[in-house]
């Protein structure tokens, strides 16, 4: 499947989810159930199968850890500087957080796995793990700092320990370290489940992002989207290039960090004093526009990392 076809497929699945929601078929309850299947079954299966057949030396490289952390913190700082002029704390908090918080799980890993597969997909799973450990506490800290809302950061960190994706990643890495060979039937079954990550997750994402608030301050949304979809991939490319990352590391790192704003930022923003309408508008905008930016990034990576 070509990159253009893959992106078209993703956009179509998002549109299906939005259409089913508008038709009243994919209600909030059904959407949540679909999300749970993706989060607890399909995505962990994809993470596990992407890593269990790889040796640790193939997928765990120091450039991934350093690069992902540096890029996330750097872009969070850039977002803070760019959006510091917003007088409304709720809007400022959302603008900063949505400048860097990527949808690595439901969009990033399935896309990288389908586009490149192999070692790149395994490294993308590592990026997902690092990103989860960095993005969630950073987002909670920034939101509470800007909006003065109360939050239990320790509780958020504890919840990460129960995250099925991180558990699957740990099991996959452990299996790869000891050279586990899965029985053919088990490997095939997990492969099928992993392949369902996109068709299950994307309709749920499409049903979750809405434009119910109408046009919400296009200049603000545009500024956030520009940082997230244009500046962040450029920063990622510069950082990983400076670290002399291998082609597979560069592809995994840049693509995962080039993903649109995560839907979870709406939940965090709503619970911690952020502007929910702005958060929803930005998620919708970045998710739609990402089809074009990801196509351009994949083509550029194909030229620079043949």
Kinemage of the C-alpha trace (Angstrom):
@kinemage 1
@onewidth
@group {chain A} dominant
@subgroup {mainchain}
@vectorlist {calphas} color= white
{ca unk a 1} P 0.000 0.000 0.000
{ca unk a 2} L 1.467 3.374 -1.029
{ca unk a 3} L 1.838 6.196 1.487
{ca unk a 4} L -0.875 8.212 -0.245
{ca unk a 5} L -3.234 5.237 -0.177
{ca unk a 6} L -2.407 4.569 3.477
{ca unk a 7} L -3.137 8.180 4.424
{ca unk a 8} L -6.326 8.160 2.369
{ca unk a 9} L -7.383 4.996 4.186
{ca unk a 10} L -6.724 6.666 7.543
{ca unk a 11} L -8.713 9.773 6.615
{ca unk a 12} L -11.567 7.575 5.392
{ca unk a 13} L -11.656 5.690 8.708
{ca unk a 14} L -11.727 8.976 10.613
{ca unk a 15} L -14.585 10.164 8.397
{ca unk a 16} L -16.455 6.904 8.978
{ca unk a 17} L -16.200 7.415 12.724
{ca unk a 18} L -17.398 11.012 12.458
{ca unk a 19} L -20.245 9.960 10.167
{ca unk a 20} L -21.360 7.150 12.450
{ca unk a 21} L -21.317 9.561 15.370
{ca unk a 22} L -23.415 12.112 13.442
{ca unk a 23} L -25.873 9.373 12.489
{ca unk a 24} L -26.224 8.342 16.124
{ca unk a 25} L -24.768 4.887 15.499
{ca unk a 26} L -21.438 5.372 17.260
{ca unk a 27} L -22.723 6.773 20.530
{ca unk a 28} L -20.404 7.876 23.311
{ca unk a 29} L -20.807 4.504 25.029
{ca unk a 30} L -20.063 2.524 21.870
{ca unk a 31} L -17.161 4.814 21.026
{ca unk a 32} L -15.665 4.212 24.455
{ca unk a 33} L -16.034 0.455 24.010
{ca unk a 34} L -14.321 0.645 20.630
{ca unk a 35} L -11.542 2.727 22.158
{ca unk a 36} L -11.132 0.161 24.922
{ca unk a 37} L -10.763 -2.664 22.397
{ca unk a 38} L -8.106 -0.682 20.557
{ca unk a 39} L -6.290 0.360 23.735
{ca unk a 40} L -6.443 -2.921 25.626
{ca unk a 41} L -6.261 -5.439 22.762
{ca unk a 42} L -5.237 -4.277 19.274
{ca unk a 43} L -2.570 -1.699 20.123
{ca unk a 44} L -0.823 -3.874 22.753
{ca unk a 45} L -0.795 -6.736 20.208
{ca unk a 46} L 0.851 -4.446 17.647
{ca unk a 47} L 3.442 -3.231 20.164
{ca unk a 48} L 4.210 -6.783 21.291
{ca unk a 49} L 4.586 -8.235 17.799
{ca unk a 50} L 6.736 -5.277 16.716
{ca unk a 51} L 9.275 -5.929 19.476
{ca unk a 52} L 9.195 -9.598 20.520
{ca unk a 53} L 10.992 -10.790 17.374
{ca unk a 54} L 13.708 -8.120 17.640
{ca unk a 55} L 16.870 -8.238 19.678
{ca unk a 56} L 17.261 -5.408 22.162
{ca unk a 57} L 20.238 -4.046 20.237
{ca unk a 58} L 18.025 -3.618 17.165
{ca unk a 59} L 15.333 -1.450 18.752
{ca unk a 60} L 16.849 0.087 21.887
{ca unk a 61} L 19.299 2.800 20.917
{ca unk a 62} L 20.304 5.748 23.052
{ca unk a 63} L 19.452 8.240 20.288
{ca unk a 64} L 15.760 7.362 20.639
{ca unk a 65} L 15.681 8.100 24.358
{ca unk a 66} L 17.671 11.315 24.133
{ca unk a 67} L 15.994 12.505 20.947
{ca unk a 68} L 12.394 11.988 22.022
{ca unk a 69} L 12.888 13.635 25.419
{ca unk a 70} L 14.813 16.593 23.973
{ca unk a 71} L 12.239 17.210 21.238
{ca unk a 72} L 9.221 17.004 23.561
{ca unk a 73} L 10.759 19.312 26.164
{ca unk a 74} L 12.107 21.713 23.531
{ca unk a 75} L 8.785 22.052 21.700
{ca unk a 76} L 6.946 22.443 25.019
{ca unk a 77} L 9.312 25.331 25.755
{ca unk a 78} L 8.769 26.812 22.301
{ca unk a 79} L 5.015 26.531 22.771
{ca unk a 80} L 5.303 28.271 26.143
{ca unk a 81} L 7.202 31.190 24.575
{ca unk a 82} L 4.953 31.517 21.517
{ca unk a 83} L 1.665 31.357 23.433
{ca unk a 84} L 2.668 33.243 26.571
{ca unk a 85} L 0.780 36.338 25.398
{ca unk a 86} L -2.642 34.685 25.815
{ca unk a 87} L -4.356 36.416 28.713
{ca unk a 88} L -6.757 33.513 29.221
{ca unk a 89} L -4.951 30.826 31.276
{ca unk a 90} L -7.226 28.087 29.951
{ca unk a 91} L -6.400 28.925 26.333
{ca unk a 92} L -2.705 29.402 27.082
{ca unk a 93} L -2.524 26.012 28.784
{ca unk a 94} L -4.218 24.240 25.879
{ca unk a 95} L -2.048 26.020 23.302
{ca unk a 96} L 1.166 25.000 25.052
{ca unk a 97} L 0.182 21.387 25.676
{ca unk a 98} L -1.247 20.774 22.220
{ca unk a 99} L 1.915 22.112 20.598
{ca unk a 100} L 3.820 18.944 21.524
{ca unk a 101} L 1.453 16.202 22.800
{ca unk a 102} L 1.340 13.678 19.926
{ca unk a 103} L -1.154 10.969 19.059
{ca unk a 104} L 1.531 8.278 19.022
{ca unk a 105} L -0.707 5.358 19.947
{ca unk a 106} L -3.857 5.336 17.851
{ca unk a 107} L -2.275 7.101 14.862
{ca unk a 108} L 1.510 7.049 15.136
{ca unk a 109} L 2.490 3.427 15.668
{ca unk a 110} L -0.132 1.911 13.326
{ca unk a 111} L 0.907 4.347 10.593
{ca unk a 112} L 4.646 3.691 10.987
{ca unk a 113} L 4.057 -0.071 11.151
{ca unk a 114} L 1.978 -0.010 7.979
{ca unk a 115} L 4.344 2.350 6.150
{ca unk a 116} L 7.764 0.957 7.077
{ca unk a 117} L 7.260 -2.107 9.305
{ca unk a 118} L 10.272 -4.125 10.465
{ca unk a 119} L 12.845 -2.517 12.720
{ca unk a 120} L 11.313 0.929 12.208
{ca unk a 121} L 8.021 -0.293 13.693
{ca unk a 122} L 9.893 -1.807 16.638
{ca unk a 123} L 11.660 1.489 17.275
{ca unk a 124} L 8.346 3.333 16.916
{ca unk a 125} L 7.040 1.139 19.758
{ca unk a 126} L 9.970 2.323 21.870
{ca unk a 127} L 9.136 5.933 20.975
{ca unk a 128} L 5.534 5.283 22.044
{ca unk a 129} L 6.754 4.011 25.405
{ca unk a 130} L 9.118 6.943 25.971
{ca unk a 131} L 6.504 9.396 24.773
{ca unk a 132} L 3.884 8.035 27.172
{ca unk a 133} L 6.255 8.327 30.119
{ca unk a 134} L 7.188 11.909 29.215
{ca unk a 135} L 4.045 13.421 27.694
{ca unk a 136} L 1.512 12.533 30.373
{ca unk a 137} L 3.345 13.924 33.433
{ca unk a 138} L 4.600 16.925 31.423
{ca unk a 139} L 1.075 17.730 30.254
{ca unk a 140} L -0.377 17.432 33.761
{ca unk a 141} L 2.405 19.585 35.205
{ca unk a 142} L 2.011 22.322 32.594
{ca unk a 143} L -1.783 22.408 32.798
{ca unk a 144} L -1.770 22.650 36.579
{ca unk a 145} L 1.018 25.231 36.523
{ca unk a 146} L -0.791 27.497 34.049
{ca unk a 147} L -4.392 27.075 35.194
{ca unk a 148} L -3.657 26.578 38.924
{ca unk a 149} L -5.865 23.484 38.864
{ca unk a 150} L -5.373 20.662 41.344
{ca unk a 151} L -4.092 17.316 40.103
{ca unk a 152} L -2.432 14.268 41.601
{ca unk a 153} L 0.650 13.802 39.441
{ca unk a 154} L 1.641 10.732 41.457
{ca unk a 155} L -1.701 9.114 40.634
{ca unk a 156} L -1.109 9.803 36.931
{ca unk a 157} L 2.299 8.148 37.157
{ca unk a 158} L 0.760 5.147 38.917
{ca unk a 159} L -1.784 4.822 36.124
{ca unk a 160} L 1.076 4.580 33.633
{ca unk a 161} L 2.280 1.467 35.437
{ca unk a 162} L -1.045 -0.172 34.522
{ca unk a 163} L -0.970 1.043 30.923
{ca unk a 164} L -1.526 -2.059 28.711
{ca unk a 165} L 0.614 -0.619 25.917
{ca unk a 166} L 3.589 -0.145 28.239
{ca unk a 167} L 3.054 -3.615 29.684
{ca unk a 168} L 2.986 -5.091 26.164
{ca unk a 169} L 6.170 -3.178 25.339
{ca unk a 170} L 7.939 -4.542 28.413
{ca unk a 171} L 6.831 -8.085 27.588
{ca unk a 172} L 7.868 -7.717 23.964
{ca unk a 173} L 11.321 -6.427 24.896
{ca unk a 174} L 11.732 -9.186 27.469
{ca unk a 175} L 10.753 -11.786 24.874
{ca unk a 176} L 13.182 -10.327 22.367
{ca unk a 177} L 15.955 -10.313 24.962
{ca unk a 178} L 15.644 -14.047 25.644
{ca unk a 179} L 14.878 -15.009 22.061
{ca unk a 180} L 11.307 -16.186 22.512
{ca unk a 181} L 9.845 -17.897 19.463
{ca unk a 182} L 6.076 -17.694 19.343
{ca unk a 183} L 4.110 -20.673 17.987
{ca unk a 184} L 2.881 -19.981 14.482
{ca unk a 185} L -0.785 -19.888 15.470
{ca unk a 186} L -0.103 -17.436 18.309
{ca unk a 187} L 2.065 -15.209 16.122
{ca unk a 188} L -0.562 -15.187 13.369
{ca unk a 189} L -3.346 -14.386 15.834
{ca unk a 190} L -1.424 -11.513 17.395
{ca unk a 191} L -0.544 -10.278 13.929
{ca unk a 192} L -4.207 -10.136 12.992
{ca unk a 193} L -5.049 -8.286 16.210
{ca unk a 194} L -2.221 -5.816 15.630
{ca unk a 195} L -3.390 -5.191 12.073
{ca unk a 196} L -6.792 -4.219 13.491
{ca unk a 197} L -5.296 -1.317 15.456
{ca unk a 198} L -5.974 1.206 12.684
{ca unk a 199} L -9.482 0.084 11.624
{ca unk a 200} L -10.575 -0.083 15.264
{ca unk a 201} L -8.865 3.001 16.668
{ca unk a 202} L -9.430 5.527 13.894
{ca unk a 203} L -13.252 5.395 13.792
{ca unk a 204} L -13.166 5.907 17.577
{ca unk a 205} L -10.853 8.889 17.127
{ca unk a 206} L -13.083 10.250 14.367
{ca unk a 207} L -16.115 9.946 16.630
{ca unk a 208} L -14.289 11.718 19.447
{ca unk a 209} L -13.188 14.830 17.547
{ca unk a 210} L -15.938 17.297 16.795
{ca unk a 211} L -16.500 20.796 15.517
{ca unk a 212} L -19.522 21.412 17.724
{ca unk a 213} L -18.036 24.710 18.867
{ca unk a 214} L -17.795 25.980 15.290
{ca unk a 215} L -14.818 28.073 14.264
{ca unk a 216} L -12.854 28.644 17.452
{ca unk a 217} L -10.346 31.482 16.999
{ca unk a 218} L -8.723 30.304 13.720
{ca unk a 219} L -5.500 32.311 14.333
{ca unk a 220} L -4.914 30.528 17.655
{ca unk a 221} L -5.749 27.122 16.211
{ca unk a 222} L -3.555 27.822 13.196
{ca unk a 223} L -0.627 28.856 15.385
{ca unk a 224} L -0.882 25.691 17.472
{ca unk a 225} L -1.200 23.517 14.361
{ca unk a 226} L 1.827 25.178 12.751
{ca unk a 227} L 4.005 24.389 15.767
{ca unk a 228} L 2.692 20.833 16.056
{ca unk a 229} L 2.698 19.775 12.405
{ca unk a 230} L 5.493 21.883 10.902
{ca unk a 231} L 7.909 23.073 13.556
{ca unk a 232} L 7.947 19.919 15.696
{ca unk a 233} L 8.934 17.569 12.825
{ca unk a 234} L 11.675 20.022 11.836
{ca unk a 235} L 12.982 20.106 15.393
{ca unk a 236} L 12.818 16.308 15.520
{ca unk a 237} L 14.715 15.960 12.264
{ca unk a 238} L 17.374 18.401 13.454
{ca unk a 239} L 17.784 16.692 16.830
{ca unk a 240} L 17.987 13.132 15.481
{ca unk a 241} L 20.336 14.226 12.703
{ca unk a 242} L 22.585 15.939 15.252
{ca unk a 243} L 22.608 12.691 17.247
{ca unk a 244} L 23.778 10.811 14.132
{ca unk a 245} L 20.740 8.535 14.290
{ca unk a 246} L 20.449 5.629 11.867
{ca unk a 247} L 17.835 5.829 9.081
{ca unk a 248} L 15.377 3.588 10.945
{ca unk a 249} L 15.785 5.611 14.146
{ca unk a 250} L 15.356 8.860 12.242
{ca unk a 251} L 12.208 7.639 10.518
{ca unk a 252} L 10.639 6.280 13.700
{ca unk a 253} L 11.490 9.340 15.769
{ca unk a 254} L 10.474 12.002 13.265
{ca unk a 255} L 7.253 10.331 12.139
{ca unk a 256} L 6.028 9.535 15.642
{ca unk a 257} L 6.711 13.109 16.734
{ca unk a 258} L 5.038 14.474 13.598
{ca unk a 259} L 1.662 13.008 14.546
{ca unk a 260} L -1.299 15.338 15.183
{ca unk a 261} L -2.366 16.427 18.630
{ca unk a 262} L -3.607 13.571 20.803
{ca unk a 263} L -7.317 13.308 21.586
{ca unk a 264} L -6.385 12.760 25.233
{ca unk a 265} L -5.339 16.408 25.490
{ca unk a 266} L -9.034 17.339 25.357
{ca unk a 267} L -9.683 15.140 28.398
{ca unk a 268} L -6.730 16.509 30.338
{ca unk a 269} L -7.648 20.076 29.403
{ca unk a 270} L -11.289 19.657 30.379
{ca unk a 271} L -10.351 18.183 33.756
{ca unk a 272} L -7.584 20.651 34.573
{ca unk a 273} L -9.005 24.037 33.667
{ca unk a 274} L -8.139 24.191 29.970
{ca unk a 275} L -10.340 25.605 27.217
{ca unk a 276} L -12.247 22.582 25.920
{ca unk a 277} L -13.525 24.255 22.748
{ca unk a 278} L -10.031 25.309 21.712
{ca unk a 279} L -8.692 21.844 22.511
{ca unk a 280} L -11.371 20.133 20.408
{ca unk a 281} L -10.874 22.521 17.469
{ca unk a 282} L -7.116 21.981 17.486
{ca unk a 283} L -7.431 18.188 17.596
{ca unk a 284} L -9.801 18.261 14.627
{ca unk a 285} L -7.620 20.658 12.638
{ca unk a 286} L -4.310 18.898 13.243
{ca unk a 287} L -5.793 15.461 12.568
{ca unk a 288} L -7.198 16.529 9.197
{ca unk a 289} L -4.183 18.593 8.103
{ca unk a 290} L -1.771 15.840 9.194
{ca unk a 291} L -2.736 13.799 6.134
{ca unk a 292} L -0.888 16.353 3.993
{ca unk a 293} L 2.040 17.003 6.325
{ca unk a 294} L 2.705 13.300 6.960
{ca unk a 295} L 2.724 12.606 3.228
{ca unk a 296} L 5.321 15.358 2.728
{ca unk a 297} L 7.427 14.118 5.654
{ca unk a 298} L 7.437 10.506 4.439
{ca unk a 299} L 8.494 11.638 0.974
{ca unk a 300} L 11.254 13.793 2.452
{ca unk a 301} L 12.469 10.963 4.659
{ca unk a 302} L 12.486 8.676 1.632
{ca unk a 303} L 14.874 11.063 -0.119
{ca unk a 304} L 17.084 11.790 2.882
{ca unk a 305} L 17.148 8.260 4.339
{ca unk a 306} L 16.960 5.903 1.331
